[in-house]
């Protein structure tokens, strides 16, 4: 089977678009509970990709945290803009990387579990989010330092 250059280019652009396209969340989701869970799973996966992998914090918030944002982190105030004021500069460091990113959703909540590295330090992080529809409205997080001397060979991941 032979493809023209134009056909090949069209296929590549379509594939890239399908991987990078995210749909804005909705607080008025219409569908079955199963469809809602699937939509929330997609939302948390897309948010995690934007936020952690691509480091497009503003875009992640614009698409998935458009309004109310309750934050239970002891070092950050509630409110969407408060979070952006802290996160955008903090996560812009090129030495800050995120790996082992896993996303889960169910019963109105989404979880992101990942490894955060910054210079010589490494932390296992779990972010928990509450949804209204497919929009994130509330956040909790926990982190545990990874020393590299853990006795459990499968610790954290």
Backbone bond lengths (Angstrom), bond angles and torsions (degrees), N, CA, C in turn:
res aa  C-N    CA-C-N  psi(-1)  N-CA   C-N-CA  omega(-1)  CA-C   N-CA-C  phi
1 X - - - 1.437 - - 1.522 108.37 -
2 X 1.336 116.98 133.59 1.458 121.73 -178.38 1.520 109.29 -117.07
3 X 1.312 115.54 140.35 1.458 122.10 177.04 1.515 109.05 -117.81
4 X 1.314 115.49 142.72 1.467 118.69 173.40 1.521 108.61 -76.01
5 X 1.306 116.69 162.08 1.469 121.36 177.93 1.529 109.55 -59.69
6 X 1.319 117.92 -40.53 1.471 121.23 -179.40 1.525 111.01 -64.73
7 X 1.326 117.04 -41.94 1.465 120.47 178.24 1.517 110.47 -64.89
8 X 1.317 116.88 -44.00 1.455 121.44 179.25 1.531 110.37 -61.13
9 X 1.326 117.27 -44.54 1.463 121.72 179.80 1.525 110.71 -62.66
10 X 1.327 117.36 -40.40 1.461 121.33 178.96 1.525 110.74 -63.11
11 X 1.321 117.11 -42.61 1.463 121.29 178.83 1.523 110.41 -63.64
12 X 1.328 117.92 -43.27 1.464 121.81 -179.95 1.527 110.17 -63.48
13 X 1.324 118.07 -46.34 1.468 121.32 179.69 1.530 110.22 -61.76
14 X 1.307 118.22 -42.24 1.470 121.50 178.59 1.523 110.90 -63.29
15 X 1.312 117.05 -40.96 1.465 120.63 179.58 1.518 110.89 -65.70
16 X 1.317 117.40 -44.23 1.466 120.71 178.65 1.519 110.35 -64.24
17 X 1.313 117.36 -42.10 1.462 120.82 179.62 1.521 111.62 -62.19
18 X 1.315 117.50 -40.57 1.462 119.86 -179.10 1.518 111.42 -68.15
19 X 1.315 117.86 -29.72 1.459 121.26 179.07 1.522 110.88 -78.07
20 X 1.330 118.19 -36.97 1.456 121.30 -173.83 1.519 113.70 -95.71
21 X 1.328 118.75 -10.44 1.457 120.05 -177.50 1.522 110.59 -79.48
22 X 1.313 115.45 130.64 1.450 121.26 173.66 1.516 107.53 -125.82
23 X 1.317 115.31 147.41 1.450 121.32 179.20 1.511 108.35 -102.77
24 X 1.322 116.63 138.29 1.462 120.79 178.26 1.522 109.61 -60.80
25 X 1.322 114.72 147.15 1.461 120.60 -179.09 1.524 111.37 -70.31
26 X 1.323 114.78 168.17 1.459 121.34 175.03 1.522 109.07 -138.36
27 X 1.320 115.87 139.97 1.466 120.07 174.93 1.520 110.91 -87.62
28 X 1.325 117.07 -9.95 1.473 122.28 -178.03 1.522 111.14 -114.06
29 X 1.317 116.66 56.04 1.456 120.69 -178.34 1.527 109.85 -66.13
30 X 1.323 116.28 135.30 1.459 122.22 177.36 1.523 107.35 -116.39
31 X 1.330 115.93 121.16 1.453 120.49 179.70 1.510 110.38 161.77
32 X 1.302 115.21 -178.84 1.463 121.54 179.65 1.532 109.56 -75.48
33 X 1.334 117.69 163.66 1.467 119.35 174.89 1.533 112.77 -57.13
34 X 1.312 116.85 -35.70 1.462 120.60 178.26 1.525 111.26 -66.07
35 X 1.331 115.70 -41.17 1.465 120.05 178.10 1.530 110.96 -66.21
36 X 1.330 116.06 -38.48 1.468 119.83 177.58 1.520 110.55 -63.80
37 X 1.318 117.76 -44.44 1.465 120.24 179.03 1.524 110.56 -61.60
38 X 1.316 117.18 -42.35 1.467 120.59 178.45 1.530 110.58 -63.76
39 X 1.325 116.86 -40.62 1.469 120.67 178.98 1.527 110.69 -66.99
40 X 1.339 117.54 -38.06 1.462 120.59 177.28 1.522 110.82 -68.47
41 X 1.319 117.73 -37.24 1.469 121.14 175.85 1.523 110.04 -61.31
42 X 1.317 116.68 -43.76 1.461 120.11 178.27 1.521 110.59 -65.59
43 X 1.330 117.10 -40.62 1.467 121.34 -179.58 1.523 111.25 -62.49
44 X 1.330 117.94 -46.07 1.467 119.68 -178.17 1.532 110.70 -69.03
45 X 1.321 117.06 -35.29 1.471 120.21 176.84 1.533 110.36 -66.18
46 X 1.319 117.19 -44.41 1.467 120.90 179.08 1.525 110.99 -65.79
47 X 1.340 116.48 -43.16 1.467 120.02 178.18 1.533 110.33 -61.76
48 X 1.326 117.24 -46.02 1.462 120.95 179.04 1.519 111.89 -59.67
49 X 1.313 116.97 -40.79 1.456 121.11 178.55 1.532 111.02 -63.50
50 X 1.321 116.37 -47.90 1.463 119.64 179.42 1.525 111.38 -63.99
51 X 1.316 115.65 -47.40 1.454 122.63 -172.58 1.528 112.61 -71.46
52 X 1.326 117.39 -47.77 1.465 121.34 -172.61 1.526 113.89 -97.12
53 X 1.306 117.35 -43.39 1.470 120.34 -174.56 1.527 110.78 -82.99
54 X 1.325 116.43 -51.70 1.461 119.91 -177.89 1.528 112.94 -86.82
55 X 1.329 117.29 -14.72 1.474 123.78 -177.62 1.523 111.85 55.79
56 X 1.325 115.88 38.33 1.464 122.18 175.39 1.531 107.49 -99.18
57 X 1.325 115.45 71.24 1.456 121.96 -172.87 1.527 110.69 -61.22
58 X 1.324 117.31 -49.50 1.469 121.03 -178.40 1.526 110.71 -58.77
59 X 1.334 117.67 -45.53 1.473 121.00 -179.71 1.525 110.64 -64.43
60 X 1.333 117.33 -40.77 1.462 120.44 177.40 1.512 111.73 -59.68
61 X 1.320 116.64 -44.11 1.463 120.56 177.74 1.520 111.10 -67.60
62 X 1.334 117.48 -41.95 1.469 120.04 179.99 1.521 111.81 -59.73
63 X 1.321 116.72 -38.88 1.468 120.10 -177.44 1.527 113.95 -83.71
64 X 1.329 117.41 -35.06 1.466 119.23 -169.51 1.521 115.20 -120.48
65 X 1.332 118.04 -10.87 1.468 121.43 177.39 1.529 107.16 -133.37
66 X 1.329 117.03 70.11 1.464 119.47 -172.74 1.530 114.65 -82.15
67 X 1.325 118.05 -14.56 1.462 119.21 -174.76 1.507 111.95 -138.93
68 X 1.318 114.88 -124.08 1.459 122.12 -177.55 1.534 110.92 -53.10
69 X 1.349 116.11 137.91 1.460 120.52 178.40 1.520 108.18 -144.91
70 X 1.315 115.99 105.50 1.460 122.69 178.06 1.519 107.24 -92.77
71 X 1.331 116.77 124.59 1.456 121.20 -175.38 1.529 109.66 -118.75
72 X 1.318 117.02 124.19 1.457 122.24 -179.57 1.527 113.06 -98.03
73 X 1.326 118.10 6.20 1.458 121.10 176.39 1.529 108.14 -66.08
74 X 1.341 118.09 131.17 1.463 119.53 -176.30 1.529 114.48 -68.32
75 X 1.322 117.83 -12.00 1.462 120.97 -177.72 1.527 113.40 -111.03
76 X 1.316 117.14 8.26 1.464 120.67 -178.85 1.521 109.59 -137.80
77 X 1.304 115.88 140.56 1.457 121.41 179.16 1.527 110.53 -81.61
78 X 1.329 115.70 156.43 1.463 120.26 173.76 1.523 109.21 -67.78
79 X 1.313 114.49 161.39 1.460 121.05 179.04 1.511 110.94 111.77
80 X 1.313 114.53 135.84 1.455 121.98 -177.50 1.525 111.77 -58.97
81 X 1.329 117.11 -49.38 1.460 120.00 -177.18 1.525 111.70 -67.65
82 X 1.331 117.06 -35.85 1.466 119.72 175.93 1.527 110.60 -59.24
83 X 1.321 116.69 -43.42 1.465 120.71 179.00 1.525 110.86 -63.63
84 X 1.322 116.99 -45.70 1.466 120.38 179.63 1.530 111.23 -62.30
85 X 1.337 117.25 -39.63 1.461 120.64 -179.93 1.524 111.86 -60.71
86 X 1.326 117.47 -30.91 1.462 122.01 179.19 1.526 110.90 -87.98
87 X 1.332 116.59 -47.27 1.461 121.15 -170.38 1.532 114.77 -72.84
88 X 1.317 117.52 -41.44 1.472 118.98 -175.84 1.527 110.94 -58.98
89 X 1.338 120.28 -51.79 1.469 117.60 178.47 1.534 113.01 -70.17
90 X 1.327 117.72 -36.58 1.471 120.54 -176.77 1.523 111.79 -65.20
91 X 1.318 117.60 -38.00 1.464 120.70 -175.69 1.521 113.55 -91.01
92 X 1.331 117.25 1.01 1.466 119.57 -178.12 1.526 112.62 -81.37
93 X 1.305 118.19 -10.85 1.463 121.32 -178.73 1.526 110.87 -62.13
94 X 1.331 117.99 127.81 1.464 120.04 178.28 1.523 113.08 -65.82
95 X 1.336 117.39 -21.56 1.465 119.62 179.87 1.530 111.85 -80.32
96 X 1.322 117.39 -10.81 1.460 121.73 178.80 1.522 109.43 -87.63
97 X 1.342 116.58 119.50 1.462 120.62 -179.99 1.517 110.51 -130.20
98 X 1.318 115.08 155.52 1.455 122.84 179.33 1.522 108.70 -126.78
99 X 1.334 116.32 128.60 1.460 121.35 178.58 1.521 108.78 -134.88
100 X 1.312 116.45 177.27 1.466 122.40 -179.83 1.529 111.18 52.90
101 X 1.312 117.45 40.08 1.466 121.68 -176.00 1.525 109.51 -77.73
102 X 1.335 115.28 123.23 1.464 122.05 176.22 1.520 108.50 -127.27
103 X 1.324 116.65 139.38 1.459 122.47 -179.86 1.524 109.51 -123.57
104 X 1.325 115.75 136.97 1.461 122.65 179.57 1.518 108.55 -137.43
105 X 1.325 117.66 149.45 1.460 121.25 174.88 1.517 109.48 -145.20
106 X 1.331 115.16 146.73 1.458 121.81 175.62 1.518 110.53 176.58
107 X 1.312 115.76 147.34 1.459 124.15 176.47 1.525 112.75 54.44
108 X 1.324 116.59 36.20 1.457 120.97 175.68 1.515 115.39 85.18
109 X 1.337 117.07 7.87 1.462 121.53 -179.30 1.524 109.87 -128.06
110 X 1.320 115.31 152.90 1.447 121.76 174.32 1.518 109.28 -127.42
111 X 1.320 116.10 147.42 1.463 121.68 179.15 1.522 109.82 -126.38
112 X 1.321 116.00 138.53 1.455 122.52 168.71 1.514 106.97 -118.52
113 X 1.324 117.02 125.06 1.466 123.01 178.81 1.515 106.35 -121.50
114 X 1.341 117.14 128.03 1.454 119.52 -174.52 1.518 111.69 -160.29
115 X 1.321 114.27 169.82 1.459 122.41 176.14 1.527 107.87 -105.99
116 X 1.316 115.30 127.39 1.461 121.57 178.59 1.528 107.99 -110.56
117 X 1.338 115.04 127.61 1.462 120.63 177.49 1.524 108.79 -120.32
118 X 1.317 114.83 137.03 1.457 120.22 176.51 1.522 107.25 -144.36
119 X 1.324 115.77 106.42 1.459 119.47 -174.97 1.520 109.15 63.54
120 X 1.333 116.76 -124.06 1.457 120.99 -178.95 1.513 114.65 -91.65
121 X 1.333 118.19 -2.80 1.467 119.34 -178.39 1.521 111.17 -98.75
122 X 1.326 114.55 152.44 1.461 121.50 -178.93 1.524 108.40 -140.68
123 X 1.325 116.48 136.64 1.454 122.26 -176.38 1.523 110.29 -136.49
124 X 1.324 116.12 137.49 1.463 121.04 170.53 1.528 106.21 -89.22
125 X 1.329 116.75 128.88 1.463 121.73 -175.12 1.520 109.72 -125.00
126 X 1.333 114.81 142.88 1.467 121.72 171.77 1.527 106.91 -129.45
127 X 1.316 116.01 118.78 1.458 122.33 173.67 1.518 107.84 -104.43
128 X 1.311 116.35 132.58 1.465 122.34 176.75 1.524 107.25 -115.60
129 X 1.316 116.17 132.28 1.457 122.17 -178.53 1.526 109.98 -125.72
130 X 1.325 116.35 143.89 1.468 121.28 173.05 1.519 107.69 -104.18
131 X 1.327 114.32 136.74 1.458 121.56 179.36 1.521 111.71 -100.73
132 X 1.307 115.98 149.47 1.460 124.17 157.82 1.519 103.19 -120.36
133 X 1.331 116.33 113.05 1.462 119.70 -169.53 1.520 107.57 65.05
134 X 1.334 116.01 -121.74 1.469 120.26 176.29 1.530 111.61 -112.68
135 X 1.333 116.71 12.39 1.467 121.75 178.37 1.527 110.27 -96.53
136 X 1.305 116.06 139.90 1.458 122.38 176.42 1.524 108.15 -82.53
137 X 1.352 116.06 129.57 1.459 120.27 -178.68 1.528 113.42 -125.85
138 X 1.350 117.07 -11.94 1.462 119.42 -176.49 1.526 109.73 -149.98
139 X 1.348 116.00 148.74 1.463 121.09 -172.90 1.531 111.82 -142.20
140 X 1.329 115.44 137.93 1.464 124.83 169.95 1.515 106.75 -130.31
141 X 1.332 118.04 152.73 1.465 119.01 174.49 1.523 111.04 -149.36
142 X 1.314 114.14 153.57 1.463 122.44 174.54 1.523 107.54 -138.51
143 X 1.320 115.47 149.72 1.449 120.56 177.88 1.518 110.27 -141.09
144 X 1.300 114.89 148.51 1.460 120.91 178.91 1.519 108.28 -134.28
145 X 1.310 115.54 127.75 1.454 121.45 -179.08 1.530 110.40 -65.52
146 X 1.320 115.60 139.50 1.465 122.20 176.77 1.526 107.21 -106.51
147 X 1.319 116.43 115.34 1.469 120.23 -177.07 1.521 112.50 -90.19
148 X 1.328 117.05 -25.36 1.460 120.63 -174.04 1.526 111.68 89.82
149 X 1.335 115.68 -2.88 1.467 120.22 179.78 1.532 111.19 -112.76
150 X 1.312 117.58 19.39 1.462 121.26 -179.00 1.530 109.83 -65.28
151 X 1.333 116.32 140.11 1.465 119.88 -179.47 1.533 112.01 -77.50
152 X 1.309 117.48 -20.87 1.451 121.49 178.68 1.530 109.07 -89.04
153 X 1.325 118.42 117.18 1.471 120.71 -176.31 1.532 113.46 -68.58
154 X 1.323 118.31 -15.77 1.460 120.27 178.76 1.527 111.30 -113.36
155 X 1.321 116.97 23.08 1.463 121.11 178.58 1.526 110.86 -57.88
156 X 1.288 115.04 140.36 1.480 124.54 173.42 1.517 114.79 76.39
157 X 1.329 119.27 -50.21 1.461 120.87 -174.52 1.492 108.67 -131.02
